[in-house]
Structure formats: C-alpha cells, structure tokens
Amino acid sequence: MLSDLEIAQQAELKPIREIAAGLGLKETELELYGNHKAKVRLEALERFQDRPLGKYIDVTAITPTPLGEGKTVTTIGLSQALGRLGKKVITCIRQPSLGPVFGIKGGAAGGGYSQVIPMEDFNLHLTGDVHAVGLAHNLLAAFIDNSLYHGNRLGIEPHSISWPRVLDVSDRALRNVVIGLGGREDGIPRQSSFDITVASEVMAILALATDLSDLRRRLGRVVVGFDHSGKPVTAEDLKAAGAMAVLLRDAIKPNLLQTLEHTPCLVHAGPFANIAHGNSSVVADRLGIRLAEYLVTESGFGADCGAEKFFNIKCRVSGLKPDAAVVVCSVRALKMHSGKFRISPGRPLPEKLLAEDPETMLAGAENLSKHIENISLFGVPVVVAVNRFPTDFDSEIKALVDFATRAGARAACESQVWGRGGEGGRALAEAVTAAAAEKNDFRFLYPLEASIKEKIETVALKIYGAGRVEYSPLSEEKIRYYSRNGYAGLPICMAKTHLSLSHDPRLKGRPRDFALPIRDIRLAAGAGFLYPLCGEMRTMPGLPSEPAGNRVDLDDEGRVVGLF
C-alpha cells in the first residue's frame, strides 16, 4: 500500500495558472511560487465583490481521539466529490504548524486519494506565512524588552507583560524561561515563555483580518501588558504595529494550491482551535465563496471547539452565513468514546476494538449525538460523514447511520474518500448539496451585548453540557476589569482541551452536569476576543518519545521521504 506522500508524489499536477484560470482569476492577480502554488492578490476580492455567493459548507468532527477521525481527508474528498458532480467548488483550509508535522501528528494535507498537493510544500513552509507571523510576533517582543532597557518610558509593569516569544517547533524546554541574563548590556532579567507560532495572537489576527488596513488596525490594538496605573500598553504605544504589518503584507494574501483531482484549494492562516479560534482566514473565504458554487472549509478539532468558534467568531467578522455542516466520525473512534479502550499513539490497536461490536460503538455514539445537537443550536443542517476504515463491519456502519439520523442529522453517509478519492464521496456530496439547498435559520449562540459571564455560561452549558461554571478569584477580577474598560462586548473564545467535551481530557463520550472551571480570562484585543482558560492549557506542545520527524529525510535524488 502506498503512503500518503508516495500517492502525492506520483500525482500529475496541473500548472497553478490553469487552476486559477478555471476560477476566473487573471495572471496579474497571482504571485507565483514556482509552477504549482501561488498567492492571490487581494485586488481579486475587489473585482469579484459583486458576484453572487456560493454555498458555504463547514466540516467539523466528533471529539478527537488518537485514532484520527479523517476530518481533513473528508474535507478534501467532499470537494473532489462535488467536482465529480459537476459543481464548481473551492476548498479553504488552514496551513499546518511544523510543530505537529514533526511531532505527534505528521502531515495535514488530507490522505490517501484525497489530498492537497504538492503535499511536501503544503506541510513544509509553503510560502513562508507562518515564519512571517513568528517574525512579526517576536519583533513586538523585542520592542517590549527594548523599551524596558531604554528607561521604560511607557511605565510598563514588568510582571504584567503577557507577550511571550514564539517558535514553530514543539519544544517543551522553552515553555518557561528567564531572559535578559548575562549583564547590563543583555537586557533586563525577567521571567518569560515561548508559545508555538500558531498560538500567537498575530496568527489569529491574520486569520480574522478582512484586508490589509484591518490587519494594521488589529495589530495596533494588541495589548502586551499594563502600566503602573493599570492602563493597557499596546503595540501602537510601542510603535511596533507598523513594522509588524510590513512583515505581514504578503502573508495576508491567500495561497492557491490544488487537490489530487485538480479542484482548487486556498490554504491560509493556521490558528490552533483549542487556544484560538481554529479556522482558516476570512480573506480566503470571502474570496472563495465568490469564485465557486460551493466553498468547503474546515474547523479545527470537534464541533465544541472549532465549529463553535467558526459560527460565533469567524462568521461575525466575515458576515457569511453557513448553509450546511458536516460532522465526521468513525466507528473505531466512537468505540473509544465508549470508555472501554485506552489508545496510545504508535501502539497496535486492541483486538477487541477491531472486532465486530455495534453495541460498544453505539455506547460511544452519544458523543456524536452531542455534536449534532451543537451544530443544530445554530440553525444549520447537519450531515454526518462516516469515514470508513477497512476494519469496519457493515453492521456497525448501518447502526451508526441509523443512529445519526435519529439524533437529528439530515443525512448520514458512508465515506470512502481516502481509498477512492472523490468517487468514494459521491453519496456524501449529494447529501450535502441537498442539505445546503434547504432554507436554514442560522443564528449566533449569544448576543455580543450579553455580559462576559452570560457568554461563558451559554457556551459551557449549551455546547459542552456542563451543569455549572466555577470562576477563580483571578477570573472574577479579570471580568470586572474588562467590563470597566470596554472589553465586555467582545465574543468569547474558550480555551480548553480538544480531547473531551469537558475541560478534562479523561472524560470521554458525553459527560454531563460537570463543573467547568475558569481559572483565568485573557484579552486578545487585536484578534477581537476574550479567551477564558478552562483548566490547564499548553500553548507550547512537547515532542513524543518517537517524533514524526524521526522518519522524515531526503532520498538520494533529493526528494522528501517519510512525511506521513
């Protein structure tokens, strides 16, 4: 059996000019990066501004497991299947972080015969956007410490500084650091930290900015700490925002690639979904939805994470209304949600998990039921995609399809896009087009004018299934401060584990009536949201005992090998 990389490397790519021409883009609207990838100038969005909008489809999933649910492969496969139905389709997805690529996850371009290509370029640097984000972020960090060194004219309280450094590598040794050691000429010693680059607020800003001017304004609003009187200190105050915007002036342009079946794909931005909003860029979606009949995008992690933020945050900014959502699941992942199995990445799966057992699968399917319910709260029709694996049994697939429709899905379809490409997703594509054709009643979960606590508790009780919310003294203090200083009207971007509907990754399936702890609430003024921290959150991952990067190398001809 060929690996994902081998399948991608054997594909015949079309020149990216040809893909762009099929969308109606002019060559003058492209900035080529070789023959098979290009950036799209924002002038194209202005030219197509009055074109009718296509159908807007979001792909999400059940609560993730180490087994993988196949969300990205379904996103790409669905797009290819829509193409086979004769629809003009475009995909909009995030660019992966190099941390997971070389860490525990591997490649993120889809898989099998439903991938974005060139797969190596997609996963490795692409056009340098992530590096630009990291440089802009770290430039601001340098300006902060430079201001302290040169007399602290802004009166920054050093202990209030909340702006770390970033690096797009999983490196747990950098989570907590002391900087400025060595002597007077080496800066002011203080404790600091590193986050992974995709956790940077700058990445969230890139994903939510509507144009270059909006990007510049958002960068200026970034709060890095407070002065001795408690007043916020911003990137504008430090006179860093202009230089940051200069570093990002190319990064704001979406990247155009293609799938294995030559449907176009815009790859842009990559904010994490457990600590940020977890969706590709507003710019790419606003462009793509005017270039095609169907735009298929993807939200990070489960519907309680990326999809909730897609609806409540991204759609508020973009002004776009989704027409349908796809929830991806698999038999084996739902068996794990039954609580009867413990899975470790890299280790063989238990034989009992692979045995025919519809009852155990249905016990875990309560997790799927909650995610269907969550999407329905926004008034959006749900289609369930059952990503089939060779170890699945027909009895399990049938039981799962029946369960999903009883739980409120408009349709549930077996998907075999990994092994068969778009042809393996025809039934799914037909179900999605039917759901998207229906009139829906899309609505936000909460009004922005609701109090900070009301917004937090709406998400906690309705989306997660919590019974109550418990606030730490620090979070209560933050709520009072944000309410006094004009930040209470921002949406909420909950930061919690992606491995459970709750804050506790050990609680699988559908936990109910638990207490959700809010230990802190932080401000992302540039991105435009408050993010409550539910339990302990890691913003810098660590590498596993056997990192995926151990397998990555170059062969004798200089080709990449071992990349998933």
DOFINU-856073 format. One record per residue (C-alpha): residue number from 0; residue in three letters; z, y, x. Coordinates in Angstrom, 2 decimals. Each point is the difference from the previous one (the first is absolute). Layout:
   num   residu         Z         Y         X
   NUM      ALA         Z         Y         X
...
REM end
This chain:
   num   residu         Z         Y         X
     0      MET      0.00      0.00      0.00
     1      LEU     -0.97      3.40      1.38
     2      SER      2.68      2.63      0.56
     3      ASP     -0.21      3.35     -1.77
     4      LEU     -1.09      1.63      3.24
     5      GLU     -2.72     -2.60      0.61
     6      ILE     -1.35      0.50     -3.53
     7      ALA     -0.05      3.76      0.53
     8      GLN     -1.67     -0.24      3.40
     9      GLN     -2.77     -2.22     -1.37
    10      ALA     -0.84      2.46     -2.78
    11      GLU     -3.16      2.07      0.07
    12      LEU      1.00      3.62     -0.43
    13      LYS     -2.23      2.63     -1.56
    14      PRO     -0.27      3.37      1.73
    15      ILE      2.68      2.26     -1.45
    16      ARG     -2.72      2.58     -0.73
    17      GLU     -1.48     -2.50     -2.46
    18      ILE      3.36     -0.58     -1.69
    19      ALA      0.51      3.77     -0.28
    20      ALA     -3.50      0.55     -1.38
    21      GLY      0.73     -2.52     -2.75
    22      LEU      2.87      2.24     -1.08
    23      GLY     -2.18      3.10      0.01
    24      LEU      1.52      1.46      3.16
    25      LYS     -2.19      2.03      2.35
    26      GLU     -0.14     -0.68      3.73
    27      THR      1.26      3.55      0.58
    28      GLU      3.16     -0.99     -1.92
    29      LEU      0.77     -2.78      2.49
    30      GLU      1.59      0.02      3.43
    31      LEU     -1.08     -3.26      1.60
    32      TYR      2.28     -2.16      2.13
    33      GLY     -2.65     -2.44      1.19
    34      ASN     -2.30     -1.80     -2.41
    35      HIS      2.54     -1.52     -2.36
    36      LYS      2.67      2.58     -0.75
    37      ALA      0.01      3.68     -0.80
    38      LYS      2.17      2.80     -1.23
    39      VAL     -1.03      1.82     -3.17
    40      ARG      0.14      3.78      0.10
    41      LEU      2.03      1.62     -2.77
    42      GLU     -3.05      2.06     -0.97
    43      ALA     -1.24     -3.13     -1.77
    44      LEU      2.93      0.20     -2.42
    45      GLU     -1.03      3.56     -0.88
    46      ARG     -3.61     -1.08     -0.62
    47      PHE      1.01     -2.82     -2.37
    48      GLN      2.82      1.93     -1.69
    49      ASP     -1.72      0.16     -3.40
    50      ARG     -1.15     -3.63     -0.10
    51      PRO      1.65     -2.18     -2.73
    52      LEU      2.97     -2.10      1.12
    53      GLY     -0.29     -3.73      0.43
    54      LYS      2.58     -2.52     -1.17
    55      TYR      3.20      0.04      2.07
    56      ILE      1.51     -3.42      0.78
    57      ASP      3.26     -0.54      1.91
    58      VAL      0.80     -3.37      1.57
    59      THR      3.67     -0.85      0.45
    60      ALA      2.02     -3.22      0.18
    61      ILE      3.17     -1.91     -0.67
    62      THR      2.94      0.44      2.37
    63      PRO     -1.28     -1.00      3.46
    64      THR      1.00     -3.23      1.71
    65      PRO     -0.62     -1.25      3.55
    66      LEU     -2.77     -2.17     -1.50
    67      GLY     -2.22      2.97     -0.79
    68      GLU     -1.40      0.60     -3.46
    69      GLY     -3.53      1.06      0.99
    70      LYS      0.06      3.55     -1.34
    71      THR     -2.50      1.48      2.45
    72      VAL     -2.31     -3.01     -0.17
    73      THR      0.05      0.37     -3.79
    74      THR     -0.71      3.73      0.25
    75      ILE     -3.05     -0.62      2.18
    76      GLY     -1.08     -3.09     -1.94
    77      LEU      0.22      1.86     -3.32
    78      SER     -2.19      2.77      1.38
    79      GLN     -2.55     -2.52      1.21
    80      ALA      0.09     -1.75     -3.38
    81      LEU     -0.59      3.29     -1.83
    82      GLY     -2.99      0.50      2.29
    83      ARG     -1.33     -3.42     -1.01
    84      LEU      0.30      1.07     -3.64
    85      GLY     -2.35      2.87      0.79
    86      LYS      2.67      2.68      0.04
    87      LYS     -0.02      2.85      2.49
    88      VAL      3.39     -0.43      1.63
    89      ILE      2.02      1.48      2.83
    90      THR      3.31     -1.13      1.52
    91      CYS      2.72      2.34      1.28
    92      ILE      2.71     -1.53      2.15
    93      ARG      2.50      0.97      2.69
    94      GLN     -0.47     -0.32      3.72
    95      PRO      2.45     -2.54      1.48
    96      SER      2.70      0.81      2.51
    97      LEU     -0.31     -1.62      3.41
    98      GLY      3.67     -0.98     -0.29
    99      PRO     -0.56     -2.74     -2.60
   100      VAL     -3.43     -0.87      1.46
   101      PHE      1.64     -1.00      3.29
   102      GLY      3.28     -1.00     -1.61
   103      ILE      0.68     -2.30     -2.92
   104      LYS     -2.96      0.56     -2.31
   105      GLY     -3.21     -0.03      1.99
   106      GLY     -3.21      1.55     -1.33
   107      ALA     -0.14      1.94     -3.26
   108      ALA     -3.72      0.14     -0.83
   109      GLY      0.13     -2.71     -2.67
   110      GLY     -0.91     -3.54      0.92
   111      GLY     -2.49     -2.83     -0.21
   112      TYR     -3.17      1.16     -1.71
   113      SER      1.59      3.12     -1.47
   114      GLN      0.51      2.36      2.93
   115      VAL     -0.71      3.51      1.23
   116      ILE     -2.17      0.02      3.10
   117      PRO     -0.14      0.61      2.92
   118      MET      3.34     -1.79     -0.27
   119      GLU      1.06      0.75      3.60
   120      ASP     -0.70      3.73     -0.40
   121      PHE      1.82      0.10     -3.33
   122      ASN      3.15     -1.48      1.53
   123      LEU     -0.16      1.63      3.44
   124      HIS     -0.01      3.82      0.14
   125      LEU     -3.05      0.46     -2.29
   126      THR     -0.80      3.70      0.51
   127      GLY      3.38      0.99      1.40
   128      ASP      1.65      1.41     -3.13
   129      VAL      3.35     -1.73      0.56
   130      HIS      0.12      1.31      3.56
   131      ALA     -0.73      3.53     -1.26
   132      VAL      2.89     -0.31     -2.44
   133      GLY      2.31     -1.17      2.77
   134      LEU     -1.06      2.83      2.29
   135      ALA      0.49      2.66     -2.69
   136      HIS      3.42     -1.44     -0.86
   137      ASN      1.14     -0.14      3.63
   138      LEU     -1.30      3.50      0.69
   139      LEU      2.40      1.28     -2.65
   140      ALA      2.82     -2.04      1.57
   141      ALA     -0.77      1.61      3.37
   142      PHE      0.01      3.47     -1.59
   143      ILE      3.48     -0.70     -1.44
   144      ASP      1.52     -0.95      3.34
   145      ASN     -1.85      2.80      1.76
   146      SER      1.54      2.46     -2.44
   147      LEU      3.47     -1.36      0.76
   148      TYR     -0.65      0.23      3.73
   149      HIS     -1.22      3.62     -0.12
   150      GLY      3.06      1.47     -1.68
   151      ASN     -0.25     -1.46     -3.51
   152      ARG     -1.27      3.24     -1.57
   153      LEU     -0.11     -1.65     -3.44
   154      GLY      3.65     -1.05      0.22
   155      ILE     -0.79     -3.67     -0.65
   156      GLU      3.09     -2.15     -0.40
   157      PRO     -0.84     -2.88      2.41
   158      HIS      1.86     -2.60     -2.06
   159      SER     -2.10      0.90     -3.06
   160      ILE     -3.35     -0.78      1.65
   161      SER     -1.68     -2.75     -2.01
   162      TRP     -3.42     -0.07      1.69
   163      PRO     -0.30     -3.07      2.28
   164      ARG     -2.81     -0.98      2.37
   165      VAL     -2.58     -2.61     -1.07
   166      LEU     -1.93     -2.81      1.62
   167      ASP     -2.49     -2.41     -1.63
   168      VAL      1.57     -3.07      1.58
   169      SER      2.86     -2.10     -1.36
   170      ASP      2.73      0.65      2.57
   171      ARG      3.58     -0.50     -1.18
   172      ALA      1.41      1.25      3.34
   173      LEU     -1.09      3.53     -0.96
   174      ARG      1.72      0.13     -3.39
   175      ASN      2.89      2.02      1.42
   176      VAL     -0.37      1.94      3.26
   177      VAL      1.59      2.83      1.96
   178      ILE     -2.45      2.62      1.22
   179      GLY      0.33      2.88      2.45
   180      LEU      1.84     -1.93      2.68
   181      GLY     -0.46      0.81      3.69
   182      GLY      0.99      3.62      0.44
   183      ARG     -0.49      3.58     -1.16
   184      GLU     -3.77     -0.05      0.45
   185      ASP     -0.36     -3.16     -2.10
   186      GLY      1.10      1.48     -3.32
   187      ILE      3.11      0.01     -2.15
   188      PRO      1.57     -3.47     -0.32
   189      ARG      0.30     -1.25     -3.56
   190      GLN     -0.28     -3.21     -1.98
   191      SER     -3.36     -0.67     -1.62
   192      SER     -2.22     -2.87     -1.13
   193      PHE     -3.53     -1.37     -0.29
   194      ASP     -1.81     -1.01     -3.19
   195      ILE     -3.26     -1.89     -0.23
   196      THR     -2.86      2.49     -0.42
   197      VAL     -0.93     -1.03     -3.53
   198      ALA      3.57      0.86     -1.08
   199      SER     -0.56      3.61      1.08
   200      GLU      0.03      2.69     -2.66
   201      VAL     -3.20      1.23      1.64
   202      MET     -1.69     -3.24     -1.10
   203      ALA      1.24      0.52     -3.56
   204      ILE     -1.33      3.57      0.14
   205      LEU     -3.40     -1.21      1.21
   206      ALA     -0.14     -2.43     -2.91
   207      LEU      0.99      2.57     -2.64
   208      ALA     -1.80      3.13      1.21
   209      THR     -2.92      1.01     -2.22
   210      ASP     -1.92      1.94      2.67
   211      LEU      0.43      1.58      3.42
   212      SER      1.73      3.11     -1.37
   213      ASP      2.45     -2.11     -1.98
   214      LEU      0.66     -2.09      3.13
   215      ARG      0.83      3.18      1.94
   216      ARG      2.37      1.26     -2.71
   217      ARG      1.80     -3.34     -0.25
   218      LEU      0.49     -0.20      3.77
   219      GLY      1.57      3.46     -0.06
   220      ARG      2.52     -1.13     -2.65
   221      VAL      1.33     -2.92      2.08
   222      VAL      3.78      0.35      0.39
   223      VAL      1.29     -1.18      3.39
   224      GLY      3.67      0.96     -0.35
   225      PHE      2.27      2.87     -0.95
   226      ASP      1.39      3.09      1.67
   227      HIS      3.72      0.72      0.32
   228      SER      0.05      1.65     -3.45
   229      GLY     -1.60     -3.05     -1.67
   230      LYS     -3.47      1.53     -0.41
   231      PRO     -2.93     -2.42      0.50
   232      VAL     -1.98      0.36      3.23
   233      THR     -3.69     -0.78     -0.44
   234      ALA     -3.03     -0.76      2.15
   235      GLU     -1.24      3.46     -1.01
   236      ASP      3.18      1.55      1.37
   237      LEU     -0.63     -1.80      3.29
   238      LYS     -3.63      1.23      0.00
   239      ALA     -1.16     -3.61      0.41
   240      ALA     -1.83     -0.57     -3.29
   241      GLY     -3.26      1.61      1.07
   242      ALA     -0.34     -2.15      3.11
   243      MET      0.90     -3.09     -2.02
   244      ALA     -2.77      0.80     -2.48
   245      VAL     -2.49      0.39      2.86
   246      LEU      0.87     -3.49      1.23
   247      LEU     -0.62     -1.37     -3.52
   248      ARG     -3.20      1.86     -0.89
   249      ASP     -2.13     -3.11      0.59
   250      ALA      2.62     -2.48     -1.22
   251      ILE     -0.20      1.45     -3.53
   252      LYS     -3.60     -1.22     -0.31
   253      PRO     -0.18     -3.51     -1.58
   254      ASN     -1.47     -2.87      2.02
   255      LEU     -2.97     -1.87     -1.50
   256      LEU     -0.41     -3.73      0.71
   257      GLN     -1.45     -2.97     -1.93
   258      THR      1.10     -3.39     -1.31
   259      LEU     -1.55     -3.35      0.90
   260      GLU     -2.26      0.41     -3.05
   261      HIS     -0.87      3.59      0.99
   262      THR      1.90      1.81     -2.73
   263      PRO      1.31      3.32      1.39
   264      CYS      3.63      0.50      0.97
   265      LEU      1.89      3.22      0.75
   266      VAL      2.91     -0.69      2.37
   267      HIS      2.40      2.92      0.25
   268      ALA      3.68      0.64      0.78
   269      GLY      2.69     -2.65      0.16
   270      PRO      3.50      0.94     -1.22
   271      PHE      2.48     -2.87     -0.35
   272      ALA      0.91     -0.92     -3.59
   273      ASN      3.70     -0.77      0.37
   274      ILE      0.89      3.29      1.73
   275      ALA     -2.94      2.16     -1.07
   276      HIS     -2.43     -0.12     -2.94
   277      GLY     -2.21     -2.79      1.36
   278      ASN     -3.48      1.04     -1.12
   279      SER     -3.27      1.09      1.58
   280      SER     -1.04      3.62     -0.14
   281      VAL     -0.53      2.30     -2.95
   282      VAL     -3.07      1.39      1.78
   283      ALA     -1.65     -3.44      0.20
   284      ASP      0.73     -0.78     -3.66
   285      ARG     -1.26      3.38     -1.21
   286      LEU     -3.22     -0.56      1.91
   287      GLY     -0.46     -3.68     -0.79
   288      ILE      0.55      0.29     -3.74
   289      ARG     -2.95      2.41     -0.18
   290      LEU     -2.28     -2.16      2.15
   291      ALA      0.30     -3.25     -1.97
   292      GLU      0.46     -1.51     -3.45
   293      TYR      3.14     -1.82      1.13
   294      LEU      2.56      0.96      2.63
   295      VAL      2.31     -2.84      1.04
   296      THR      3.06      1.10      1.94
   297      GLU      3.16     -1.78      1.10
   298      SER      3.70      0.87     -0.04
   299      GLY      2.39     -1.38      2.61
   300      PHE      2.40     -2.89     -0.68
   301      GLY      1.00     -0.83     -3.60
   302      ALA     -0.44      2.05     -3.16
   303      ASP      3.60      1.22      0.35
   304      CYS     -0.92      1.69      3.31
   305      GLY     -3.56      1.19      0.58
   306      ALA     -1.25     -0.10     -3.58
   307      GLU      2.97      1.94     -1.41
   308      LYS     -0.62      2.66      2.66
   309      PHE     -3.75     -0.13     -0.62
   310      PHE      0.60      0.94     -3.63
   311      ASN      2.92      2.43      0.37
   312      ILE     -0.95      1.73      3.26
   313      LYS     -3.64     -0.50      0.99
   314      CYS     -1.51      0.37     -3.48
   315      ARG      2.03      3.17     -0.53
   316      VAL     -1.58      1.51      3.12
   317      SER     -3.55     -1.27     -0.52
   318      GLY     -0.18      0.63     -3.74
   319      LEU     -1.74     -3.37     -0.38
   320      LYS      0.95     -2.47     -2.74
   321      PRO     -0.18     -3.77      0.63
   322      ASP     -2.01     -2.10     -2.43
   323      ALA      1.43     -3.42      0.87
   324      ALA      2.27     -1.76      2.49
   325      VAL     -0.21     -3.46      1.58
   326      VAL      3.18     -1.89      0.89
   327      VAL     -0.63     -2.63      2.69
   328      CYS      2.12     -3.14      0.14
   329      SER     -0.18     -3.55      1.28
   330      VAL      1.52     -3.29     -1.08
   331      ARG      1.80     -0.59      3.27
   332      ALA      1.44      3.53      0.15
   333      LEU      1.40     -0.35     -3.51
   334      LYS      1.52     -3.36      0.95
   335      MET      1.85      1.83      2.75
   336      HIS      1.24      2.55     -2.53
   337      SER      1.68     -2.85     -1.84
   338      GLY      2.65      0.15      2.72
   339      LYS     -0.41     -3.69      0.89
   340      PHE     -1.76      0.52      3.33
   341      ARG      0.64      1.86      3.23
   342      ILE     -3.11      0.89      1.94
   343      SER     -0.20      1.21      3.60
   344      PRO     -3.20      1.53      1.40
   345      GLY     -1.74     -2.29      2.46
   346      ARG      1.76     -3.17     -1.15
   347      PRO     -1.61     -2.79     -2.08
   348      LEU      0.40      0.31     -3.75
   349      PRO      2.45     -2.42     -1.68
   350      GLU     -1.80     -3.00     -1.49
   351      LYS      1.74      0.53     -3.35
   352      LEU     -1.43      3.49     -0.25
   353      LEU     -3.52     -1.45      0.27
   354      ALA      0.66     -2.77     -2.55
   355      GLU     -1.26      0.30     -3.58
   356      ASP      2.83      1.76     -1.84
   357      PRO     -0.90      2.41     -2.80
   358      GLU      3.63      0.26     -1.13
   359      THR      1.25      1.39      3.31
   360      MET     -2.93      2.40      0.10
   361      LEU      0.79      1.25     -3.50
   362      ALA      3.63      0.54      0.98
   363      GLY     -1.20      2.44      2.64
   364      ALA     -2.60      1.51     -2.32
   365      GLU      2.66      2.26     -1.47
   366      ASN     -0.73      2.18      2.99
   367      LEU     -3.63      0.30     -1.15
   368      SER      1.18      0.76     -3.53
   369      LYS      2.02      2.98      1.24
   370      HIS     -2.94      1.41      1.94
   371      ILE     -2.26     -0.30     -3.05
   372      GLU      2.69      1.84     -1.95
   373      ASN      0.23      2.69      2.68
   374      ILE     -3.72      0.79     -0.14
   375      SER      0.07      0.00     -3.80
   376      LEU      2.72      2.68      0.05
   377      PHE     -2.69      2.40      1.23
   378      GLY     -2.37     -0.88     -2.84
   379      VAL     -2.52     -1.71      2.29
   380      PRO     -1.58     -3.38     -0.92
   381      VAL      0.86     -2.85      2.39
   382      VAL     -2.21     -2.82      1.27
   383      VAL      1.67     -2.76      2.02
   384      ALA     -1.91     -1.49      2.94
   385      VAL      1.22     -3.48      0.96
   386      ASN     -1.00     -0.34      3.64
   387      ARG     -0.75     -3.71      0.31
   388      PHE      0.88     -2.02      3.11
   389      PRO     -1.32     -3.50      0.79
   390      THR      3.49     -1.45     -0.56
   391      ASP      0.17      1.24     -3.62
   392      PHE     -0.37     -2.35     -2.96
   393      ASP     -2.00      0.65     -3.18
   394      SER      3.14     -0.55     -2.09
   395      GLU      1.79      2.77      1.90
   396      ILE     -2.91      2.45     -0.31
   397      LYS     -0.29     -0.64     -3.75
   398      ALA      3.74      0.41     -0.53
   399      LEU     -0.02      3.24      1.96
   400      VAL     -2.99      1.45     -1.85
   401      ASP      1.63     -0.82     -3.34
   402      PHE      3.31      1.51      1.13
   403      ALA     -1.64      3.23      1.16
   404      THR     -1.80      0.62     -3.29
   405      ARG      3.18     -0.71     -1.97
   406      ALA      1.82      2.48      2.29
   407      GLY     -2.35      2.79     -1.02
   408      ALA     -2.99     -0.15      2.33
   409      ARG     -3.33      0.82     -1.69
   410      ALA     -1.49     -2.90      1.97
   411      ALA      0.90     -2.38      2.82
   412      CYS     -2.64     -1.54      2.25
   413      GLU     -0.15     -2.45      2.85
   414      SER     -1.39      1.70      3.10
   415      GLN     -1.73     -1.74      2.90
   416      VAL     -1.31      3.01      1.87
   417      TRP      1.39     -1.14      3.37
   418      GLY     -2.26     -3.05      0.13
   419      ARG     -2.91      1.14     -2.19
   420      GLY     -0.14      3.77      0.38
   421      GLY     -1.10      2.01     -3.01
   422      GLU     -1.30     -3.09     -1.78
   423      GLY      3.57     -1.33     -0.07
   424      GLY      1.15      3.12     -1.84
   425      ARG     -2.57      0.25     -2.79
   426      ALA      2.44     -0.88     -2.77
   427      LEU      2.51      2.48      1.38
   428      ALA     -2.63      2.74      0.19
   429      GLU     -1.08     -0.65     -3.59
   430      ALA      3.63      0.17     -1.17
   431      VAL      0.57      3.24      1.90
   432      THR     -3.11      1.68     -1.43
   433      ALA      1.12     -1.00     -3.51
   434      ALA      3.53      1.33      0.56
   435      ALA     -1.28      3.25      1.53
   436      ALA     -2.29      0.56     -2.98
   437      GLU      2.98      0.08     -2.34
   438      LYS      1.60      3.29     -0.94
   439      ASN      3.38      0.25      1.70
   440      ASP      2.97      2.29     -0.28
   441      PHE      0.82      0.74      3.64
   442      ARG      3.27      1.87      0.43
   443      PHE      2.46      0.84      2.74
   444      LEU      3.36     -1.73     -0.05
   445      TYR      1.99      3.22      0.17
   446      PRO     -0.60      3.76     -0.27
   447      LEU      0.42      2.04      3.18
   448      GLU      2.44      2.30     -1.74
   449      ALA      2.48     -2.88     -0.45
   450      SER      3.01      0.15      2.30
   451      ILE      0.02     -1.86      3.30
   452      LYS      2.43     -2.58     -1.38
   453      GLU     -2.03     -0.46     -3.18
   454      LYS     -3.12     -0.75      2.04
   455      ILE      1.82     -2.42      2.30
   456      GLU      1.63     -1.82     -2.89
   457      THR     -3.25     -0.22     -1.96
   458      VAL     -1.67     -1.85      2.87
   459      ALA      3.09     -2.12      0.76
   460      LEU      0.62     -1.16     -3.55
   461      LYS     -3.56     -0.24     -1.33
   462      ILE     -1.94     -1.18      3.06
   463      TYR      2.57     -1.95      2.00
   464      GLY      2.13     -1.32     -2.86
   465      ALA      3.26      1.42      1.36
   466      GLY      2.99      0.36     -2.29
   467      ARG      1.35      3.13      1.66
   468      VAL     -0.39      2.26      3.03
   469      GLU      2.80      0.66      2.47
   470      TYR     -0.14      3.19      2.09
   471      SER      1.70      0.43      3.36
   472      PRO      1.92      3.25      0.66
   473      LEU     -2.83      1.03      2.37
   474      SER     -2.68     -0.52     -2.66
   475      GLU      2.06      1.98     -2.53
   476      GLU      0.25      2.84      2.51
   477      LYS     -3.76     -0.13      0.63
   478      ILE     -0.75      0.11     -3.74
   479      ARG      2.09      3.14     -0.35
   480      TYR     -1.72      1.62      3.01
   481      TYR     -3.55     -0.83     -1.13
   482      SER      0.74      1.16     -3.53
   483      ARG      1.35      3.35      1.26
   484      ASN     -2.91      0.59      2.37
   485      GLY     -2.99     -0.66     -2.25
   486      TYR     -0.90     -3.61      0.87
   487      ALA      1.18     -1.68     -3.20
   488      GLY     -3.49      0.19     -1.56
   489      LEU     -1.57     -2.35      2.54
   490      PRO     -0.92     -3.59     -0.90
   491      ILE      2.09     -2.87      1.33
   492      CYS     -1.29     -2.40      2.69
   493      MET      2.56     -2.81      0.04
   494      ALA      0.54     -1.60      3.41
   495      LYS      1.06     -3.59     -0.41
   496      THR     -0.82     -3.50      1.15
   497      HIS     -3.37     -1.34     -1.08
   498      LEU      1.34     -3.58     -0.01
   499      SER      1.84      0.25     -3.33
   500      LEU     -0.13      1.93     -3.23
   501      SER      3.51      1.09      1.00
   502      HIS      1.30      1.60      3.21
   503      ASP      1.11     -3.40      1.33
   504      PRO     -2.78     -2.17      1.53
   505      ARG      2.03     -3.13     -0.78
   506      LEU     -0.36      0.53     -3.76
   507      LYS     -3.25     -1.74     -0.92
   508      GLY     -1.71     -0.50     -3.35
   509      ARG      1.12      2.55     -2.58
   510      PRO      3.52      1.24      0.74
   511      ARG      1.68      1.75     -2.91
   512      ASP      2.81      2.48     -0.61
   513      PHE      0.87      0.49      3.68
   514      ALA      1.44      3.22      1.43
   515      LEU     -2.56      1.93      2.05
   516      PRO      1.69      1.90      2.87
   517      ILE     -1.35      3.39      1.07
   518      ARG      1.46      0.64      3.45
   519      ASP     -1.99      3.13      0.84
   520      ILE     -2.78      2.21     -1.38
   521      ARG     -2.41      1.63      2.43
   522      LEU     -2.54      2.76     -0.40
   523      ALA     -3.72     -0.26      0.78
   524      ALA     -0.86      3.57     -0.96
   525      GLY     -3.47     -0.12      1.53
   526      ALA     -0.97     -3.24     -1.70
   527      GLY      1.63      1.33     -3.15
   528      PHE      2.64     -2.56     -0.94
   529      LEU      3.64     -0.97      0.37
   530      TYR      0.68     -3.48      1.30
   531      PRO      3.28     -1.69     -0.90
   532      LEU      1.05     -2.78      2.39
   533      CYS      1.01     -3.14     -1.89
   534      GLY      2.02     -2.13      2.41
   535      GLU     -0.92     -0.27      3.67
   536      MET     -3.58      0.90      0.91
   537      ARG     -1.83     -0.52      3.27
   538      THR     -2.60      2.62      0.92
   539      MET     -0.78     -1.71      3.32
   540      PRO     -0.77     -3.74     -0.34
   541      GLY      0.74     -2.52      2.72
   542      LEU     -2.26     -2.70      1.38
   543      PRO      0.54     -3.67     -1.00
   544      SER      0.73     -2.72      2.54
   545      GLU     -3.74     -0.77      0.15
   546      PRO     -1.89      3.26     -0.65
   547      ALA     -3.53     -0.19     -1.38
   548      GLY     -1.04      1.96      3.07
   549      ASN      0.67     -3.08      2.15
   550      ARG     -3.25     -1.48     -1.33
   551      VAL     -2.20      3.08      0.39
   552      ASP     -2.25      0.12      3.06
   553      LEU     -3.53      0.57      1.25
   554      ASP     -2.40     -2.88      0.66
   555      ASP     -2.38     -0.17      2.98
   556      GLU     -2.56      2.10     -1.88
   557      GLY      2.49      2.73     -0.83
   558      ARG      0.39     -0.90     -3.68
   559      VAL      3.37      0.16     -1.73
   560      VAL      1.54     -3.41     -0.77
   561      GLY      3.20     -1.06     -1.76
   562      LEU      0.17      2.96     -2.38
   563      PHE      1.09     -1.95     -3.09
REM end
